[in-house]
């Protein structure tokens, strides 16, 4: 019995860089708070984080004023003042922006060197995402809402993104995800797997990341319940995940906890 990653080429990474979500409450009103929060994340061992400064999410896509964009730049400035270049900070938009607004945002934020610019425009419009990518040095990331290798190959061929955020559960499972990761590697693109669907999906993403040479960072949202559902939780410490060595996905559900959480339709 082997871990899945051994069946897909073997373990390439001894540990996996994970990125945290930066809490945003209060940072709009007081950008200095963003610096303090970023420093806390850094002191906890994190090397990367993500936040979405452009809210609300809907309606979309839409314009953002220069005043708003410059205020976001002020937030980034406070983060850089607090942590320097010790913490990577990604912009985690959800396709909120028009193409021209995304290009303006990128130009204003380039001096702060974001880790990536995620879904700057709606992801189904690959040509417009490629237009944004051509206008900025910030790496473009996309993929959590794409479903097949045919969608990903269009993104890669059109050079619309350099960071591919495939979701193992969305795009057909581990084998299909491995194909997409391989296509990305062949286009010199990195993967940063999306993970927002519970502990089993997280375990599958870890297996893919472990055997993928072009792995960059793993999204990791693990609530207390997610850990409780597993007999042995995914090992996360100081910003890194240690891949399991147990067979299969490397995790086992605690059926008693699962039964306690089951919702019975009434």
VOVEX-849826 format. One record per residue (C-alpha): residue number from 1; x, y, z. Coordinates in nm, 4 decimals, padded with zeros to 6 digits. Layout:
<nodes>
+------+----------+----------+----------+
: resi :        x :        y :        z :
+------+----------+----------+----------+
:  NUM :        X :        Y :        Z :
...
+------+----------+----------+----------+
</nodes>
This chain:
<nodes>
+------+----------+----------+----------+
: resi :        x :        y :        z :
+------+----------+----------+----------+
:    1 :  00.0000 :  00.0000 :  00.0000 :
:    2 :  00.1371 :  00.3378 : -00.1048 :
:    3 :  00.0481 :  00.7053 : -00.0798 :
:    4 : -00.1159 :  00.8260 : -00.3997 :
:    5 :  00.1813 :  01.0502 : -00.4756 :
:    6 :  00.4067 :  00.7446 : -00.5044 :
:    7 :  00.1787 :  00.6112 : -00.7785 :
:    8 :  00.2035 :  00.9416 : -00.9682 :
:    9 :  00.5795 :  00.9764 : -00.9967 :
:   10 :  00.6913 :  00.9832 : -00.6352 :
:   11 :  00.7439 :  01.2420 : -00.3669 :
:   12 :  00.9060 :  01.5551 : -00.5085 :
:   13 :  00.8584 :  01.7892 : -00.2103 :
:   14 :  00.9467 :  01.7096 :  00.1502 :
:   15 :  00.7141 :  01.9827 :  00.2710 :
:   16 :  00.4575 :  02.2085 :  00.1050 :
:   17 :  00.4414 :  02.5839 :  00.1415 :
:   18 :  00.0909 :  02.6904 :  00.2415 :
:   19 : -00.0549 :  03.0370 :  00.2331 :
:   20 : -00.2775 :  03.1961 :  00.4916 :
:   21 : -00.5724 :  03.4290 :  00.4559 :
:   22 : -00.5091 :  03.7722 :  00.5987 :
:   23 : -00.8039 :  03.8947 :  00.8088 :
:   24 : -00.9271 :  04.2212 :  00.6634 :
:   25 : -01.1615 :  04.3538 :  00.9317 :
:   26 : -01.0775 :  04.7155 :  01.0003 :
:   27 : -00.7896 :  04.7505 :  00.7536 :
:   28 : -00.9903 :  04.9649 :  00.5134 :
:   29 : -01.0639 :  05.2183 :  00.7853 :
:   30 : -00.7114 :  05.1939 :  00.9289 :
:   31 : -00.4481 :  05.0643 :  00.6842 :
:   32 : -00.1929 :  05.0464 :  00.9669 :
:   33 : -00.3878 :  04.7465 :  01.0991 :
:   34 : -00.2925 :  04.5565 :  00.7846 :
:   35 :  00.0731 :  04.5915 :  00.8755 :
:   36 :  00.0121 :  04.4623 :  01.2277 :
:   37 : -00.1873 :  04.1640 :  01.0983 :
:   38 :  00.0787 :  04.0809 :  00.8399 :
:   39 :  00.3450 :  04.0910 :  01.1118 :
:   40 :  00.1422 :  03.8465 :  01.3235 :
:   41 :  00.1180 :  03.6072 :  01.0289 :
:   42 :  00.4918 :  03.6317 :  00.9720 :
:   43 :  00.5710 :  03.5723 :  01.3396 :
:   44 :  00.3476 :  03.2627 :  01.3294 :
:   45 :  00.5769 :  03.1143 :  01.0647 :
:   46 :  00.3857 :  03.2013 :  00.7497 :
:   47 :  00.5782 :  03.2993 :  00.4385 :
:   48 :  00.2790 :  03.3868 :  00.2204 :
:   49 : -00.0766 :  03.5159 :  00.2548 :
:   50 : -00.3652 :  03.6397 :  00.0449 :
:   51 : -00.6379 :  03.8992 :  00.0864 :
:   52 : -00.9091 :  04.0573 : -00.1257 :
:   53 : -00.9080 :  04.4363 : -00.0944 :
:   54 : -01.1788 :  04.4969 : -00.3562 :
:   55 : -01.5193 :  04.4422 : -00.2014 :
:   56 : -01.8077 :  04.3862 : -00.2263 :
:   57 : -01.7775 :  04.0995 : -00.4744 :
:   58 : -02.0953 :  04.1895 : -00.6676 :
:   59 : -02.2010 :  04.3262 : -00.9074 :
:   60 : -01.9185 :  04.2315 : -01.1380 :
:   61 : -01.7242 :  04.3126 : -01.3403 :
:   62 : -01.7086 :  04.6791 : -01.2518 :
:   63 : -01.4815 :  04.9805 : -01.2299 :
:   64 : -01.2985 :  05.1002 : -00.9195 :
:   65 : -01.2051 :  05.4647 : -00.8798 :
:   66 : -00.8473 :  05.5858 : -00.8662 :
:   67 : -00.9145 :  05.6970 : -00.5081 :
:   68 : -01.0110 :  05.3407 : -00.4118 :
:   69 : -00.7141 :  05.1899 : -00.5937 :
:   70 : -00.4739 :  05.4308 : -00.4225 :
:   71 : -00.6269 :  05.3453 : -00.0857 :
:   72 : -00.5533 :  04.9768 : -00.1520 :
:   73 : -00.1974 :  05.0812 : -00.2368 :
:   74 : -00.1782 :  05.2495 :  00.1038 :
:   75 : -00.2800 :  04.9197 :  00.2660 :
:   76 : -00.0045 :  04.7420 :  00.0730 :
:   77 :  00.2446 :  05.0111 :  00.1741 :
:   78 :  00.1639 :  04.9496 :  00.5409 :
:   79 :  00.2135 :  04.5768 :  00.4941 :
:   80 :  00.5513 :  04.6257 :  00.3295 :
:   81 :  00.6559 :  04.8721 :  00.6009 :
:   82 :  00.5752 :  04.6074 :  00.8624 :
:   83 :  00.7181 :  04.2904 :  00.7066 :
:   84 :  00.9423 :  04.4073 :  00.4238 :
:   85 :  00.9959 :  04.1293 :  00.1735 :
:   86 :  00.9715 :  03.8482 :  00.4307 :
:   87 :  00.6045 :  03.7791 :  00.3521 :
:   88 :  00.4568 :  03.7249 :  00.0075 :
:   89 :  00.1177 :  03.8925 : -00.0292 :
:   90 : -00.1225 :  03.7861 : -00.3042 :
:   91 : -00.4219 :  03.9837 : -00.4282 :
:   92 : -00.7208 :  03.7488 : -00.4141 :
:   93 : -00.9870 :  03.9090 : -00.6294 :
:   94 : -01.2845 :  03.7094 : -00.7583 :
:   95 : -01.3238 :  03.8461 : -01.1092 :
:   96 : -01.4640 :  04.1746 : -00.9791 :
:   97 : -01.2828 :  04.4037 : -01.2212 :
:   98 : -01.3258 :  04.5200 : -01.5771 :
:   99 : -01.0202 :  04.4763 : -01.7959 :
:  100 : -00.9203 :  04.8417 : -01.7852 :
:  101 : -00.9742 :  04.8605 : -01.4084 :
:  102 : -00.7600 :  04.5503 : -01.3570 :
:  103 : -00.4794 :  04.7051 : -01.5624 :
:  104 : -00.4977 :  05.0265 : -01.3574 :
:  105 : -00.4912 :  04.8260 : -01.0328 :
:  106 : -00.1888 :  04.6282 : -01.1490 :
:  107 :  00.0033 :  04.9409 : -01.2457 :
:  108 : -00.0581 :  05.1057 : -00.9086 :
:  109 :  00.0248 :  04.7915 : -00.7058 :
:  110 :  00.3300 :  04.6741 : -00.9013 :
:  111 :  00.5760 :  04.8640 : -00.6754 :
:  112 :  00.4620 :  04.6457 : -00.3830 :
:  113 :  00.5346 :  04.3229 : -00.5743 :
:  114 :  00.2230 :  04.1143 : -00.5051 :
:  115 :  00.2732 :  03.7367 : -00.5053 :
:  116 :  00.0008 :  03.7118 : -00.7686 :
:  117 : -00.3126 :  03.8817 : -00.9018 :
:  118 : -00.5923 :  03.6247 : -00.8814 :
:  119 : -00.8865 :  03.6314 : -01.1239 :
:  120 : -00.8445 :  04.0010 : -01.2075 :
:  121 : -01.1320 :  03.9639 : -01.4552 :
:  122 : -01.4054 :  03.6988 : -01.4856 :
:  123 : -01.2179 :  03.3733 : -01.5558 :
:  124 : -01.4384 :  03.2608 : -01.8442 :
:  125 : -01.3032 :  03.5502 : -02.0523 :
:  126 : -00.9554 :  03.4167 : -02.1214 :
:  127 : -00.8740 :  03.6744 : -02.3890 :
:  128 : -00.9324 :  03.9631 : -02.1482 :
:  129 : -00.7302 :  03.7909 : -01.8758 :
:  130 : -00.4473 :  03.7530 : -02.1275 :
:  131 : -00.4771 :  04.1249 : -02.2013 :
:  132 : -00.4280 :  04.2024 : -01.8309 :
:  133 : -00.1332 :  03.9607 : -01.8114 :
:  134 :  00.0335 :  04.1344 : -02.1052 :
:  135 :  00.0120 :  04.4703 : -01.9263 :
:  136 :  00.1691 :  04.3790 : -01.5924 :
:  137 :  00.4686 :  04.2116 : -01.4328 :
:  138 :  00.2482 :  04.0747 : -01.1523 :
:  139 :  00.1865 :  03.7004 : -01.2087 :
:  140 : -00.1756 :  03.6261 : -01.2962 :
:  141 : -00.3429 :  03.3333 : -01.1180 :
:  142 : -00.6636 :  03.1537 : -01.2114 :
:  143 : -00.8247 :  02.8109 : -01.2101 :
:  144 : -01.0516 :  02.7525 : -00.9121 :
:  145 : -01.3586 :  02.7956 : -01.1344 :
:  146 : -01.2246 :  02.6039 : -01.4352 :
:  147 : -01.3412 :  02.2457 : -01.4759 :
:  148 : -01.1593 :  02.0623 : -01.7551 :
:  149 : -00.8147 :  02.0292 : -01.9065 :
:  150 : -00.9550 :  02.1889 : -02.2203 :
:  151 : -01.0279 :  02.5100 : -02.0298 :
:  152 : -00.6837 :  02.5087 : -01.8699 :
:  153 : -00.5029 :  02.4500 : -02.1989 :
:  154 : -00.6689 :  02.7633 : -02.3417 :
:  155 : -00.5396 :  02.9657 : -02.0437 :
:  156 : -00.1899 :  02.8281 : -02.0964 :
:  157 : -00.1818 :  02.8685 : -02.4751 :
:  158 : -00.3025 :  03.2284 : -02.4535 :
:  159 : -00.0560 :  03.3071 : -02.1707 :
:  160 : -00.3417 :  03.4353 : -01.9580 :
:  161 : -00.1935 :  03.3084 : -01.6295 :
:  162 :  00.1359 :  03.1828 : -01.4916 :
:  163 : -00.0106 :  03.0327 : -01.1724 :
:  164 : -00.2731 :  02.7610 : -01.2142 :
:  165 : -00.5138 :  02.7164 : -00.9226 :
:  166 : -00.6746 :  02.3890 : -01.0188 :
:  167 : -00.9130 :  02.2263 : -00.7724 :
:  168 : -00.8794 :  01.8476 : -00.7532 :
:  169 : -01.2476 :  01.8094 : -00.6731 :
:  170 : -01.3689 :  02.0420 : -00.9484 :
:  171 : -01.1678 :  01.9198 : -01.2446 :
:  172 : -01.2183 :  01.5452 : -01.2430 :
:  173 : -01.0116 :  01.4027 : -00.9581 :
:  174 : -00.6458 :  01.3322 : -00.8948 :
:  175 : -00.5551 :  01.1760 : -01.2308 :
:  176 : -00.7150 :  01.4578 : -01.4289 :
:  177 : -00.5510 :  01.7113 : -01.1988 :
:  178 : -00.2141 :  01.5481 : -01.2575 :
:  179 : -00.2651 :  01.5891 : -01.6334 :
:  180 : -00.3445 :  01.9578 : -01.5868 :
:  181 : -00.0419 :  02.0041 : -01.3596 :
:  182 :  00.1715 :  01.8369 : -01.6272 :
:  183 :  00.0340 :  02.0658 : -01.8977 :
:  184 :  00.1156 :  02.3639 : -01.6771 :
:  185 :  00.4691 :  02.2343 : -01.6216 :
:  186 :  00.5126 :  02.2006 : -01.9977 :
:  187 :  00.4189 :  02.5674 : -02.0310 :
:  188 :  00.6569 :  02.6734 : -01.7499 :
:  189 :  00.3589 :  02.7592 : -01.5298 :
:  190 :  00.3271 :  02.6828 : -01.1594 :
:  191 :  00.0380 :  02.5303 : -00.9673 :
:  192 : -00.1151 :  02.6638 : -00.6469 :
:  193 : -00.4023 :  02.4194 : -00.5840 :
:  194 : -00.7323 :  02.5613 : -00.4690 :
:  195 : -00.8725 :  02.4014 : -00.1533 :
:  196 : -01.1976 :  02.5071 :  00.0038 :
:  197 : -01.4091 :  02.1925 :  00.0222 :
:  198 : -01.3206 :  02.0073 :  00.3407 :
:  199 : -01.0536 :  01.7666 :  00.4678 :
:  200 : -01.0828 :  01.4929 :  00.2046 :
:  201 : -01.0446 :  01.7404 : -00.0814 :
:  202 : -00.7544 :  01.8967 :  00.1086 :
:  203 : -00.5863 :  01.5576 :  00.1423 :
:  204 : -00.6240 :  01.4987 : -00.2323 :
:  205 : -00.4719 :  01.8385 : -00.3089 :
:  206 : -00.1765 :  01.7565 : -00.0842 :
:  207 : -00.1159 :  01.4324 : -00.2764 :
:  208 : -00.1126 :  01.6213 : -00.6070 :
:  209 :  00.1126 :  01.8969 : -00.4760 :
:  210 :  00.3627 :  01.6495 : -00.3288 :
:  211 :  00.4365 :  01.4835 : -00.6631 :
:  212 :  00.4256 :  01.7958 : -00.8836 :
:  213 :  00.7645 :  01.9580 : -00.9578 :
:  214 :  00.5952 :  02.2853 : -01.0499 :
:  215 :  00.4153 :  02.3228 : -00.7175 :
:  216 :  00.4277 :  02.6786 : -00.5777 :
:  217 :  00.1926 :  02.7054 : -00.2795 :
:  218 : -00.1075 :  02.5286 : -00.1333 :
:  219 : -00.4238 :  02.7028 : -00.0240 :
:  220 : -00.5003 :  02.5710 :  00.3240 :
:  221 : -00.8273 :  02.6481 :  00.4975 :
:  222 : -00.8567 :  02.4018 :  00.7806 :
:  223 : -01.1226 :  02.4732 :  01.0390 :
:  224 : -01.1254 :  02.2916 :  01.3718 :
:  225 : -01.4081 :  02.0721 :  01.2440 :
:  226 : -01.2037 :  01.9704 :  00.9416 :
:  227 : -00.9265 :  01.8451 :  01.1680 :
:  228 : -01.1744 :  01.6730 :  01.3995 :
:  229 : -01.3213 :  01.4776 :  01.1068 :
:  230 : -00.9861 :  01.3069 :  01.0521 :
:  231 : -00.8346 :  01.0480 :  01.2842 :
:  232 : -00.4946 :  01.2017 :  01.2104 :
:  233 : -00.5237 :  01.5646 :  01.0908 :
:  234 : -00.3113 :  01.6983 :  00.8063 :
:  235 :  00.0127 :  01.8132 :  00.9646 :
:  236 :  00.0449 :  02.1906 :  00.9342 :
:  237 :  00.3082 :  02.3869 :  01.1213 :
:  238 :  00.4742 :  02.7260 :  01.0747 :
:  239 :  00.3342 :  02.7809 :  00.7291 :
:  240 :  00.4152 :  02.4382 :  00.5859 :
:  241 :  00.2278 :  02.1103 :  00.5334 :
:  242 :  00.4116 :  01.7828 :  00.5821 :
:  243 :  00.2779 :  01.5265 :  00.3315 :
:  244 :  00.1494 :  01.2086 :  00.5000 :
:  245 :  00.3169 :  00.8735 :  00.4419 :
:  246 :  00.0095 :  00.6582 :  00.5040 :
:  247 : -00.1516 :  00.4731 :  00.2087 :
:  248 : -00.3963 :  00.6345 : -00.0323 :
:  249 : -00.4858 :  00.9920 :  00.0543 :
:  250 : -00.3006 :  00.9509 :  00.3820 :
:  251 : -00.6029 :  01.0344 :  00.5965 :
:  252 : -00.8891 :  00.8403 :  00.7523 :
:  253 : -01.2263 :  00.9805 :  00.8480 :
:  254 : -01.3388 :  00.9487 :  01.2075 :
:  255 : -01.6793 :  00.7965 :  01.1396 :
:  256 : -01.8076 :  00.8800 :  01.4863 :
:  257 : -01.7398 :  01.2496 :  01.4363 :
:  258 : -01.8876 :  01.2308 :  01.0867 :
:  259 : -02.2051 :  01.0749 :  01.2300 :
:  260 : -02.2298 :  01.3518 :  01.4896 :
:  261 : -02.2167 :  01.6163 :  01.2167 :
:  262 : -02.4583 :  01.4477 :  00.9773 :
:  263 : -02.7700 :  01.6494 :  00.9010 :
:  264 : -03.0846 :  01.4404 :  00.8762 :
:  265 : -03.3532 :  01.6059 :  00.6583 :
:  266 : -03.6626 :  01.6679 :  00.8645 :
+------+----------+----------+----------+
</nodes>
